[in-house]
Amino acid sequence: MAKQVMQWEHRIGRRLQLRDLHILFAVVQCGGMAKAAAQLGVSQPSVSEAIANLEHAVGVQLLNRSPRGVEPTMYGEALLYRSRAAFDELRQGIRDIEFLADP
């Protein structure tokens, strides 16, 4: 069990960033990196770098790239599915904090 936790920390926990996941969502939603960059207000190379970082962190290709755009691989779909749940939980956590902070 301790070895699994250490592997997660080394492989994913320290390298996986919420910003990169947010960018992955935008790329898939927009169907391309250039469109996602424009939507997010960042450069296309920074979008490409974020996707490359994610793919390196998880060790698989997350997107199928073609001249017509990008589509998530089965790995990308799985990560998006679980990430959506994580983002939903984080949003709920912010709502909880706002509720608790409101006198």
C-alpha positions in Angstrom: 0.0 0.0 0.0 2.7 2.5 0.9 4.6 1.7 -2.3 1.4 2.5 -4.3 1.1 5.8 -2.6 4.7 6.7 -3.3 4.3 5.7 -7.0 1.2 7.9 -7.3 3.1 10.8 -5.6 6.1 10.4 -7.9 4.3 9.7 -11.1 1.1 11.7 -11.0 0.5 13.6 -7.8 3.4 16.1 -8.2 3.1 16.4 -12.0 -0.6 16.5 -12.7 -1.9 20.0 -12.6 -5.5 21.2 -12.6 -4.7 23.8 -15.1 -3.5 21.2 -17.6 -6.8 19.2 -17.1 -8.7 22.4 -17.7 -6.8 22.9 -20.9 -7.6 19.3 -21.9 -11.3 19.9 -21.5 -11.0 23.0 -23.6 -9.1 21.3 -26.4 -11.6 18.4 -26.6 -14.6 20.8 -26.4 -13.1 23.1 -29.2 -11.8 20.2 -31.3 -8.4 21.7 -31.7 -5.5 23.2 -29.8 -5.5 26.6 -31.7 -9.2 27.1 -31.0 -8.8 26.1 -27.4 -5.9 28.6 -27.0 -8.0 31.4 -28.4 -10.9 30.5 -26.1 -8.6 30.3 -23.0 -6.6 33.4 -24.0 -3.3 31.7 -24.1 -0.8 30.8 -26.8 -1.1 27.6 -28.8 2.3 26.4 -27.8 1.3 26.7 -24.1 -1.7 24.5 -24.9 0.4 22.0 -26.7 2.9 22.0 -23.8 0.1 21.4 -21.2 -1.2 18.4 -23.2 2.3 17.0 -23.6 2.8 17.4 -19.9 -0.4 15.5 -19.1 0.5 12.7 -21.6 3.9 12.4 -20.1 2.5 12.3 -16.5 0.0 9.6 -17.3 2.2 7.7 -19.7 -0.3 7.4 -22.6 -1.6 9.4 -25.6 -4.7 11.3 -24.6 -5.6 12.8 -28.0 -5.7 11.6 -31.5 -4.4 14.4 -33.7 -5.4 14.8 -37.3 -5.5 17.7 -39.9 -9.2 18.0 -39.0 -8.6 18.5 -35.3 -8.3 16.3 -32.2 -10.4 13.7 -30.5 -9.8 12.0 -27.1 -8.4 8.5 -27.1 -10.0 6.0 -24.8 -7.4 7.1 -22.2 -8.3 10.7 -22.8 -12.0 9.8 -22.3 -11.3 8.0 -19.1 -9.3 10.9 -17.7 -11.9 13.5 -18.8 -14.6 11.4 -17.1 -12.8 11.2 -13.8 -11.5 14.7 -14.0 -15.1 16.0 -14.5 -16.0 14.4 -11.2 -13.0 16.0 -9.5 -13.8 19.4 -10.8 -17.4 19.0 -9.6 -16.2 18.2 -6.1 -13.9 21.2 -6.1 -16.7 23.5 -7.2 -18.9 22.0 -4.4 -16.0 22.6 -1.9 -15.9 26.3 -2.9 -19.7 26.5 -2.4 -19.2 24.9 1.0 -16.6 27.5 2.0 -18.7 30.4 0.8 -21.6 29.0 2.8 -19.5 28.6 5.9 -17.9 32.0 5.5 -21.2 33.8 5.1 -22.3 35.1 8.5 
